[in-house]
Amino acid sequence: MTGVTAASTSAALTHHQIWVRIRGLLLALLVLVAAGIALATIRSGDQHGRLDPRSADRYGSRAVAELLKERGVSVHVVTTLDDATAKVGPDTTLLVASPNLLAPRQQSELRAATESSAGRTILLAAGPPSVRTLVPGVTAESAGPVSPRAPECSLPAARSAGDVETGGFRYASADPGTIGCFPSGGLPTVLLVEQGAGDTVLLGSPDLLLNDRLAIQGNASLALQLLGSRPHLIWYLPSLADSSGATENGGTGGDGAPDNRSFADLIPRGWLWGTLQLALAAVLAAIWRGRRLGPLVSERLPVAIRASESTEGRARLYRKTNARDRAADSLRSATRTRIAPLIGVSPRDAHSPSALVPAVSARLGNTDDSLQALLFGPAPSDDAALIHLADQLDTLESEVRTS
């Protein structure tokens, strides 16, 4: 009783105690943020992303861009479809780094612009959906991992380059005017398609343009010949921030009609699938962390602990979590267990109101309902009520023992 009573009057955490507990976490978070900002500042000059001609890391393409500049080819980096289509012409090569990121409407606009430009268009790792729109009459399928392959074609650029690391996608076309090179399973992984006065080159994999792969086999030779056939190279890096991809039907609907698309239609492509994957991962993690670890196993304590210390410790835990209901149940249960043998009630019926309350009433000569509320009543509403309940239970036990 004393342990619970003392715990119920213990003070709550002060502002200083809260600050002492969280200051270590805040300091670690501050150091992490500062380190991230410093690292981003230091490395921002030479890292822009995969296949970015401004990036000097292993996944960038700065090496091939610098080699092209040395040969008199100007390299312009654009991130929007409007900028890319505005610069195309007969003396330009338009390289599309990730055509699969383009929305169907963007792909249609890109095809219309390149067909009338009489220049060259290079599509990197274009999959079936984008190939169907950008290069009609051509189909794409997986070609397996990237590996060195022989040209096996009449294209001068491929023959002079020799073996090149290609793969990713392979292409098929019924047009006899196409030239296919570096075959995988009988289908080319590099395909040149004549389109009007210009042409389109499909590269099944962009790996030969990466900084750490350029010097392998004939990668550099093929890259320089394909990208340097015109004096100007437009390097188009599709971005989710491109506003041209946000209106699939053209602003208000393409024909001036109101846009009735839902919120889900406005989400960029790929985000919904990524969200579903994260949700599935969260569910699997919850199942994994919530698995049963088997029944509890009792062990002997390494040291003896006094009963008063255990009582005070449990009382402090109850006080910390405001568990007055658990504390009241513990007090009432202990009282019922102790007084039951004194009034002839078996331990099995000690916690049964129909058996214990009449026996206590008969022993004390009390006929009102106060015993029922005292021994089996609701939880106290505040700490003062809990202390009063403890005093009443002590008094009841004393009366039973002395009656």
Buried (B, 14 or more C-beta within 10 A) or exposed (E): BEBBBBBBEEEEEEEEEEEEEEEEEEEEEEEEEEEEEEEEEEEEEEBBBBBBBBBBBEBBBBBBBEBBBEEEBEBBBBBBBEBBBEBBBEEBBBBBBBBBBBBBBBBEBBBEBBBBBBBBBBBBBBBBBBBBBBBEEBBBBBBEEBBBBBBEBEBEBBBEBEBBBBBBBBBBBEEEEBBBBBBBEEBBBBBBBEBEEBBBBBBBBBBBBBBEBBEBBBBBBBBBBBBBBBEBBBBBBBBEEBEBBBBBBBEEBEEEEEBEEEEEEEEBBEEEEEEEEEEEEEEEEEEEEEEEEEEEEEEEEEEEEEEEEEBBEBBBEBBEEEBBEBBBEBBBEBBBEBBBEBBEBEEEBBBBEEBBBEBBBEBBEBEEEEBBEBBBBEBBEEBEBBBEBBEBBBEBBEBBEEE
